[in-house]
C-alpha cells in the first residue's frame, strides 16, 4: 500500500495548516497590539522636552541649529526641575497653612503668588532659549517647527483626555 496525499490538501497541510497559520497571525496581531498599547499606556503622553526632541528629529537640523536646539531643551529641562524644587517647598507650606483651623488668607495668597512667580520665571527663561534657537532657523523651518509644535501639543492633550476618560 502506498500512502497518497489527497489533492485537496496541498503540501500535506490542508485544514491543519490553515488553522496553524490563522492562529499564528492572530497571536502576532495581539502581540503587536499589546506592544503598542503598553508603549502608550505605560509611558504616558510625551512631556514638553520629548515633544520638542521628536520635532527636531523630524526636521533634520544642521550642526549649529542642533547645538542651539540642545541648549534650548537643556534650559527647558533645567528650569522645569528647578521650578518643581522651588515650588515643592511652597506647596508644602501652603498645605501646612491650610491644615490650621483658621488659615491665614494673606499667607495663602502670598504662597500662591510665590508659586506663580516661580513658574513665570521658568517660562521666561525657557522662552528666551526658544527664541535663541528659532533665530537659527530659516523662515520655512521656523514655520515648520511651530506647526509641528502645535500639532504635537494638540495630540498630547488629546491623548491625556482619552487616558483620563478611560479611568
GIHU-V775687 format. One record per pair of residues at least 12 apart in sequence whose C-alpha atoms are under 10 Angstrom apart, sorted by sequence separation. I is the first residue (numbers start at 0). J is the second residue. If there is no record, write none. Layout:
[[I,J] [I,J]]
This chain:
[[95,107] [133,145] [55,68] [93,106] [94,107] [55,69] [92,106] [93,107] [96,110] [92,107] [93,108] [52,68] [93,109] [51,68] [52,69] [93,110] [51,69] [89,107] [92,110] [93,111] [91,110] [51,71] [52,72] [89,109] [90,110] [51,72] [89,110] [90,111] [93,114] [88,110] [89,111] [48,71] [49,72] [89,112] [90,113] [48,72] [86,110] [89,113] [90,114] [47,72] [48,73] [86,111] [89,114] [48,74] [88,114] [48,75] [86,113] [87,114] [47,75] [48,76] [85,113] [86,114] [89,117] [47,76] [85,114] [86,115] [86,116] [48,79] [83,114] [86,117] [47,79] [82,114] [85,117] [86,118] [82,115] [84,117] [85,118] [82,116] [83,117] [82,117] [83,118] [81,117] [82,118] [81,118] [82,119] [79,117] [82,120] [83,121] [78,117] [79,118] [82,121] [78,118] [81,121] [82,122] [80,121] [78,120] [79,121] [78,121] [79,122] [77,121] [78,122] [76,121] [78,123] [75,121] [78,124] [79,125] [74,121] [75,122] [78,125] [77,125] [75,124] [76,125] [74,124] [75,125] [74,125] [75,126] [73,125] [74,126] [75,127] [71,124] [72,125] [74,127] [75,128] [71,125] [74,128] [75,129] [71,126] [73,128] [74,129] [71,127] [72,128] [71,128] [72,129] [70,128] [71,129] [69,128] [70,129] [71,130] [68,128] [71,131] [72,132] [67,128] [68,129] [70,131] [71,132] [67,129] [70,132] [71,133] [67,130] [68,131] [69,132] [67,131] [68,132] [67,132] [68,133] [66,132] [67,133] [65,132] [67,134] [68,135] [64,132] [67,135] [63,132] [64,133] [66,135] [67,136] [64,134] [65,135] [64,135] [63,135] [64,136] [63,136] [61,135] [60,135] [61,136] [60,136] [60,140] [58,140] [58,143] [58,144] [57,144] [54,143] [55,144] [58,147] [54,144] [57,147] [54,145] [54,146] [55,147] [51,144] [54,147] [55,148] [53,147] [54,148] [53,148] [51,147] [54,150] [50,147] [51,148] [54,151] [50,148] [53,151] [50,150] [51,151] [47,148] [50,151] [51,152] [50,152] [47,151] [47,152] [50,155] [45,151] [46,152] [45,152] [47,155] [45,154] [46,155] [44,154] [45,155] [44,155] [45,156] [43,155] [44,156] [44,157] [45,158] [44,158] [45,159] [43,158] [44,159] [43,159] [40,158] [44,162] [39,158] [43,162] [40,162] [39,162]]
